[in-house]
Amino acid sequence: MVSITQPQVHVWTRDEYHRLANLGFFEGRRVELVEGQVMDMAAMGSPHAAAVDLVDAALKAVFDSGYYIRQQKPLVISDISEPEPDVAVVPGTIRDYAEAHPTTAALLVEVADTSVSYDRTVKGSLYAKAGIADYWIVNLAQRQVEVSRQPVADDEATYGWCYGEVLTFPPGQTVAPLAAVDGRVAVEDVLP
């Protein structure tokens, strides 16, 4: 009897991903590592870029000096995931991450125009699996902020996890980050 071996998908590790980057393999490309896959990210349009800056400014107004707000920088979730969320609120200061990227965040925000479905399903499952308690999507197409909280295991979700609570906030409403409950972010302040 002949044994048949099926081809296997190579799951890239963070070390391999960084080696490829150091060799210039990703030169001129926006990429991130998600569960062992190198994902090409869409080009960023002006509304997306403006919204990232608006989110950054709004969050700086509500988080105290115990947090550092990063734009489009790596977050180490596992040995096979290093996404680059549009905005991450991480504990500490800039210098705390001079030697290594953060491994957790008090809040992650993705700005979505054409990537809403991806950010809800793939990124949502990835962040829930990592235990991120507060995940927001600034949905430019529907002009709202989608707030996901309470990570729970879910066999139907992309990576086996999802958020148990998902709330939608239109303009005219405010959102309080879990880690800055006294702070309020007006939805219209993060929409271009």
C-alpha positions as a Markdown table, in Angstrom:
| # | Residue | x | y | z |
|---|---|---|---|---|
| 1 | Met | 0.0 | 0.0 | 0.0 |
| 2 | Val | 1.3 | 3.5 | -1.0 |
| 3 | Ser | 1.2 | 6.2 | 1.7 |
| 4 | Ile | 0.0 | 9.5 | 0.4 |
| 5 | Thr | 1.4 | 12.6 | 2.0 |
| 6 | Gln | -0.6 | 15.8 | 1.7 |
| 7 | Pro | 1.2 | 19.1 | 1.2 |
| 8 | Gln | 1.3 | 21.2 | 4.3 |
| 9 | Val | 0.9 | 25.0 | 4.6 |
| 10 | His | 4.0 | 26.6 | 6.2 |
| 11 | Val | 3.2 | 28.5 | 9.3 |
| 12 | Trp | 5.6 | 31.3 | 9.6 |
| 13 | Thr | 7.1 | 32.1 | 13.0 |
| 14 | Arg | 7.8 | 35.6 | 14.2 |
| 15 | Asp | 11.6 | 34.8 | 14.0 |
| 16 | Glu | 11.2 | 33.7 | 10.4 |
| 17 | Tyr | 9.1 | 36.7 | 9.6 |
| 18 | His | 11.7 | 39.1 | 11.0 |
| 19 | Arg | 14.5 | 37.4 | 9.1 |
| 20 | Leu | 12.6 | 37.8 | 5.9 |
| 21 | Ala | 12.0 | 41.5 | 6.7 |
| 22 | Asn | 15.7 | 42.0 | 7.5 |
| 23 | Leu | 16.5 | 40.5 | 4.1 |
| 24 | Gly | 14.2 | 43.1 | 2.5 |
| 25 | Phe | 11.6 | 40.6 | 1.3 |
| 26 | Phe | 8.8 | 43.0 | 2.3 |
| 27 | Glu | 10.4 | 46.1 | 1.0 |
| 28 | Gly | 7.7 | 48.7 | 0.1 |
| 29 | Arg | 4.9 | 46.5 | 1.3 |
| 30 | Arg | 2.6 | 46.8 | 4.3 |
| 31 | Val | 2.4 | 43.4 | 5.9 |
| 32 | Glu | 1.7 | 41.8 | 9.2 |
| 33 | Leu | 1.9 | 38.3 | 10.7 |
| 34 | Val | -1.4 | 36.8 | 11.6 |
| 35 | Glu | -1.5 | 33.2 | 12.9 |
| 36 | Gly | 1.5 | 32.2 | 10.8 |
| 37 | Gln | 0.4 | 33.9 | 7.6 |
| 38 | Val | 2.0 | 37.0 | 6.1 |
| 39 | Met | -0.9 | 39.2 | 5.2 |
| 40 | Asp | -0.6 | 42.0 | 2.7 |
| 41 | Met | -2.5 | 45.0 | 4.0 |
| 42 | Ala | -4.5 | 47.3 | 1.7 |
| 43 | Ala | -3.1 | 50.7 | 0.8 |
| 44 | Met | -4.2 | 53.4 | 3.2 |
| 45 | Gly | -6.5 | 56.1 | 1.8 |
| 46 | Ser | -6.8 | 59.6 | 3.2 |
| 47 | Pro | -10.0 | 59.0 | 5.3 |
| 48 | His | -8.4 | 56.0 | 6.9 |
| 49 | Ala | -5.2 | 57.9 | 7.7 |
| 50 | Ala | -7.2 | 60.9 | 9.1 |
| 51 | Ala | -9.3 | 58.6 | 11.3 |
| 52 | Val | -6.1 | 56.9 | 12.7 |
| 53 | Asp | -4.8 | 60.4 | 13.7 |
| 54 | Leu | -8.3 | 61.3 | 15.1 |
| 55 | Val | -8.4 | 58.2 | 17.2 |
| 56 | Asp | -4.9 | 58.8 | 18.5 |
| 57 | Ala | -5.8 | 62.4 | 19.5 |
| 58 | Ala | -9.0 | 61.4 | 21.2 |
| 59 | Leu | -7.4 | 58.6 | 23.2 |
| 60 | Lys | -4.5 | 60.8 | 24.3 |
| 61 | Ala | -7.1 | 63.1 | 25.8 |
| 62 | Val | -8.6 | 60.3 | 28.0 |
| 63 | Phe | -5.6 | 58.1 | 29.0 |
| 64 | Asp | -3.3 | 59.2 | 31.7 |
| 65 | Ser | 0.5 | 59.0 | 31.8 |
| 66 | Gly | 0.4 | 55.3 | 32.7 |
| 67 | Tyr | -0.3 | 54.4 | 29.0 |
| 68 | Tyr | 1.5 | 54.8 | 25.7 |
| 69 | Ile | -0.6 | 55.2 | 22.5 |
| 70 | Arg | 1.0 | 53.5 | 19.4 |
| 71 | Gln | 0.0 | 53.9 | 15.8 |
| 72 | Gln | 0.5 | 50.9 | 13.4 |
| 73 | Lys | 3.2 | 49.3 | 15.3 |
| 74 | Pro | 3.6 | 45.6 | 16.1 |
| 75 | Leu | 1.9 | 43.8 | 19.0 |
| 76 | Val | 3.3 | 40.4 | 19.9 |
| 77 | Ile | 0.3 | 38.1 | 20.4 |
| 78 | Ser | 2.1 | 34.8 | 20.0 |
| 79 | Asp | 5.0 | 33.1 | 18.3 |
| 80 | Ile | 3.0 | 33.1 | 15.1 |
| 81 | Ser | 1.1 | 36.4 | 15.3 |
| 82 | Glu | 2.4 | 40.0 | 15.3 |
| 83 | Pro | -0.3 | 42.2 | 13.9 |
| 84 | Glu | 0.0 | 46.0 | 13.6 |
| 85 | Pro | -3.3 | 47.4 | 14.8 |
| 86 | Asp | -4.1 | 51.0 | 13.7 |
| 87 | Val | -4.0 | 52.2 | 17.3 |
| 88 | Ala | -2.9 | 50.3 | 20.4 |
| 89 | Val | -3.1 | 51.7 | 24.0 |
| 90 | Val | -0.4 | 49.8 | 25.9 |
| 91 | Pro | 0.7 | 50.1 | 29.5 |
| 92 | Gly | 3.9 | 52.1 | 30.3 |
| 93 | Thr | 5.9 | 54.5 | 28.2 |
| 94 | Ile | 7.8 | 54.6 | 24.9 |
| 95 | Arg | 11.0 | 53.5 | 26.5 |
| 96 | Asp | 9.4 | 50.4 | 28.0 |
| 97 | Tyr | 9.3 | 49.0 | 24.4 |
| 98 | Ala | 12.8 | 50.0 | 23.2 |
| 99 | Glu | 13.9 | 46.4 | 23.4 |
| 100 | Ala | 10.7 | 44.4 | 22.6 |
| 101 | His | 7.2 | 45.1 | 21.3 |
| 102 | Pro | 4.3 | 45.0 | 23.8 |
| 103 | Thr | 2.5 | 41.7 | 24.3 |
| 104 | Thr | -0.8 | 43.1 | 25.5 |
| 105 | Ala | -2.9 | 46.2 | 25.2 |
| 106 | Ala | -5.6 | 48.0 | 27.2 |
| 107 | Leu | -7.4 | 48.8 | 24.0 |
| 108 | Leu | -6.9 | 48.0 | 20.3 |
| 109 | Val | -8.5 | 50.0 | 17.5 |
| 110 | Glu | -8.8 | 49.2 | 13.8 |
| 111 | Val | -10.0 | 51.7 | 11.3 |
| 112 | Ala | -12.0 | 50.0 | 8.6 |
| 113 | Asp | -13.4 | 51.2 | 5.3 |
| 114 | Thr | -13.1 | 48.2 | 2.9 |
| 115 | Ser | -11.8 | 45.8 | 5.6 |
| 116 | Val | -14.8 | 45.8 | 8.0 |
| 117 | Ser | -15.6 | 42.1 | 7.6 |
| 118 | Tyr | -12.0 | 41.1 | 8.0 |
| 119 | Asp | -11.6 | 43.3 | 11.1 |
| 120 | Arg | -14.8 | 41.9 | 12.6 |
| 121 | Thr | -14.0 | 38.2 | 12.0 |
| 122 | Val | -10.3 | 37.6 | 11.6 |
| 123 | Lys | -8.9 | 40.4 | 13.7 |
| 124 | Gly | -11.7 | 40.1 | 16.2 |
| 125 | Ser | -11.1 | 36.4 | 16.7 |
| 126 | Leu | -7.3 | 37.0 | 16.9 |
| 127 | Tyr | -7.6 | 39.7 | 19.5 |
| 128 | Ala | -10.2 | 37.8 | 21.5 |
| 129 | Lys | -7.9 | 34.8 | 21.5 |
| 130 | Ala | -5.1 | 37.0 | 22.8 |
| 131 | Gly | -7.3 | 38.1 | 25.7 |
| 132 | Ile | -7.7 | 41.8 | 24.6 |
| 133 | Ala | -10.6 | 43.0 | 26.7 |
| 134 | Asp | -11.5 | 46.1 | 24.7 |
| 135 | Tyr | -11.4 | 46.1 | 20.8 |
| 136 | Trp | -12.9 | 48.9 | 18.7 |
| 137 | Ile | -13.6 | 49.2 | 15.0 |
| 138 | Val | -14.0 | 52.7 | 13.6 |
| 139 | Asn | -16.3 | 51.8 | 10.8 |
| 140 | Leu | -15.9 | 54.5 | 8.2 |
| 141 | Ala | -18.5 | 53.1 | 5.8 |
| 142 | Gln | -21.3 | 53.1 | 8.3 |
| 143 | Arg | -19.9 | 56.0 | 10.3 |
| 144 | Gln | -20.0 | 54.3 | 13.7 |
| 145 | Val | -17.7 | 52.8 | 16.3 |
| 146 | Glu | -18.2 | 49.1 | 17.0 |
| 147 | Val | -17.0 | 48.1 | 20.5 |
| 148 | Ser | -16.2 | 44.4 | 21.2 |
| 149 | Arg | -15.6 | 43.1 | 24.8 |
| 150 | Gln | -15.7 | 40.0 | 26.9 |
| 151 | Pro | -13.5 | 37.5 | 24.9 |
| 152 | Val | -15.1 | 34.0 | 24.9 |
| 153 | Ala | -14.2 | 30.6 | 23.4 |
| 154 | Asp | -16.2 | 29.9 | 20.3 |
| 155 | Asp | -15.6 | 26.9 | 18.0 |
| 156 | Glu | -17.3 | 28.7 | 15.1 |
| 157 | Ala | -15.0 | 31.7 | 15.3 |
| 158 | Thr | -12.0 | 32.0 | 12.9 |
| 159 | Tyr | -9.4 | 31.3 | 15.7 |
| 160 | Gly | -11.7 | 29.7 | 18.2 |
| 161 | Trp | -12.5 | 32.9 | 20.1 |
| 162 | Cys | -14.9 | 35.8 | 19.7 |
| 163 | Tyr | -16.3 | 38.7 | 21.7 |
| 164 | Gly | -19.4 | 38.0 | 23.9 |
| 165 | Glu | -20.5 | 41.6 | 23.8 |
| 166 | Val | -20.5 | 43.8 | 20.7 |
| 167 | Leu | -22.1 | 47.3 | 20.9 |
| 168 | Thr | -22.5 | 49.9 | 18.1 |
| 169 | Phe | -22.1 | 53.6 | 18.8 |
| 170 | Pro | -23.3 | 56.2 | 16.1 |
| 171 | Pro | -22.3 | 59.9 | 16.1 |
| 172 | Gly | -23.9 | 61.7 | 19.0 |
| 173 | Gln | -22.8 | 59.0 | 21.5 |
| 174 | Thr | -19.7 | 58.5 | 23.5 |
| 175 | Val | -17.7 | 55.5 | 24.4 |
| 176 | Ala | -15.8 | 54.9 | 27.6 |
| 177 | Pro | -12.6 | 52.7 | 27.3 |
| 178 | Leu | -12.5 | 50.0 | 29.9 |
| 179 | Ala | -9.1 | 51.1 | 31.1 |
| 180 | Ala | -10.2 | 54.8 | 31.3 |
| 181 | Val | -13.8 | 54.6 | 32.6 |
| 182 | Asp | -13.8 | 58.3 | 33.5 |
| 183 | Gly | -12.8 | 59.2 | 30.0 |
| 184 | Arg | -15.3 | 59.5 | 27.2 |
| 185 | Val | -14.6 | 59.5 | 23.5 |
| 186 | Ala | -17.2 | 61.1 | 21.3 |
| 187 | Val | -17.9 | 59.1 | 18.1 |
| 188 | Glu | -17.8 | 62.1 | 15.9 |
| 189 | Asp | -14.3 | 63.0 | 17.2 |
| 190 | Val | -12.9 | 59.8 | 15.6 |
| 191 | Leu | -14.7 | 60.1 | 12.2 |
| 192 | Pro | -13.1 | 62.2 | 9.5 |
